[in-house]
Amino acid sequence: PPMPWLDRQLPQTPTVRASAGRGGTQISWSKSRGCKNYAVQVRYGNRWVLAGVSAGNSLTIRGVPDAIAVSAVNRFGTTSTPFILSKR
């Protein structure tokens, strides 16, 4: 669980890019100082799902979602404001 009393500062929001291809959607993001994990959520229609938690800076998912949100997670479980990409 998050422990905000240990560190009240939110992690820096990562910058996110995505590109759709034949094998799915490749999502990549910038590293946020002090964060080793990133939560990737995707939206299909009205439903948001957790696509994965990654220690790297990229993830490939199946299909093409309507929206993608990536949040940095620090060692105290505090998440950044998500960077959200959506279809135009």
C-alpha positions as CSV (number, residue, x, y, z in Angstrom):
1,P,0.0,0.0,0.0
2,P,1.1,3.6,-0.5
3,M,3.0,5.2,2.4
4,P,2.7,8.9,1.6
5,W,3.7,10.0,5.1
6,L,7.3,8.8,4.3
7,D,7.6,11.0,1.2
8,R,4.9,13.6,0.4
9,Q,6.3,14.6,-3.0
10,L,4.6,12.9,-6.0
11,P,6.9,11.3,-8.5
12,Q,7.5,13.1,-11.8
13,T,5.0,12.3,-14.5
14,P,6.7,10.3,-17.3
15,T,6.4,11.4,-21.0
16,V,4.7,8.7,-23.0
17,R,4.7,7.6,-26.7
18,A,2.8,4.8,-28.4
19,S,2.8,3.3,-31.9
20,A,0.5,0.7,-33.2
21,G,1.8,-2.1,-35.3
22,R,0.9,-5.6,-36.6
23,G,1.9,-7.2,-33.3
24,G,0.0,-4.8,-31.0
25,T,0.8,-1.4,-29.5
26,Q,4.3,-0.5,-28.4
27,I,4.3,1.9,-25.4
28,S,7.4,3.7,-24.2
29,W,8.0,6.4,-21.6
30,S,10.7,8.5,-20.1
31,K,12.3,7.5,-16.8
32,S,11.2,9.5,-13.7
33,R,13.9,10.2,-11.1
34,G,13.6,7.9,-8.1
35,C,11.2,5.6,-9.7
36,K,11.8,2.0,-10.7
37,N,8.3,0.9,-11.5
38,Y,5.7,2.2,-13.9
39,A,2.0,1.3,-13.9
40,V,0.5,1.0,-17.4
41,Q,-3.3,1.1,-17.8
42,V,-5.3,0.9,-21.0
43,R,-8.9,1.7,-21.9
44,Y,-11.0,-0.3,-24.3
45,G,-14.4,1.5,-24.7
46,N,-15.4,2.5,-21.2
47,R,-13.3,-0.1,-19.4
48,W,-9.9,0.6,-17.9
49,V,-7.6,-2.4,-17.2
50,L,-4.1,-2.7,-15.8
51,A,-1.9,-3.8,-18.7
52,G,1.2,-4.3,-16.5
53,V,3.7,-2.9,-14.1
54,S,7.2,-2.6,-15.6
55,A,10.6,-1.8,-14.2
56,G,11.8,-0.9,-17.8
57,N,10.7,1.9,-20.0
58,S,8.6,0.1,-22.6
59,L,5.8,-2.4,-22.9
60,T,4.0,-4.1,-25.8
61,I,0.3,-4.8,-25.5
62,R,-2.2,-6.6,-27.7
63,G,-4.5,-4.6,-29.9
64,V,-5.0,-0.9,-30.1
65,P,-6.6,0.7,-27.0
66,D,-8.7,3.8,-26.9
67,A,-6.5,5.4,-24.3
68,I,-3.2,4.7,-22.5
69,A,-2.2,6.0,-19.0
70,V,1.3,5.6,-17.5
71,S,2.2,6.5,-13.9
72,A,5.5,6.4,-12.2
73,V,5.6,4.5,-8.9
74,N,8.2,5.3,-6.2
75,R,9.5,3.0,-3.5
76,F,6.8,4.1,-1.1
77,G,4.0,3.1,-3.5
78,T,3.1,6.7,-4.3
79,T,2.1,7.2,-7.9
80,S,2.6,10.2,-10.1
81,T,-0.2,12.0,-12.0
82,P,-0.7,9.7,-15.0
83,F,0.3,10.8,-18.5
84,I,-2.7,9.9,-20.7
85,L,-2.7,9.3,-24.4
86,S,-6.0,8.9,-26.2
87,K,-7.2,8.5,-29.8
88,R,-8.2,11.6,-31.6
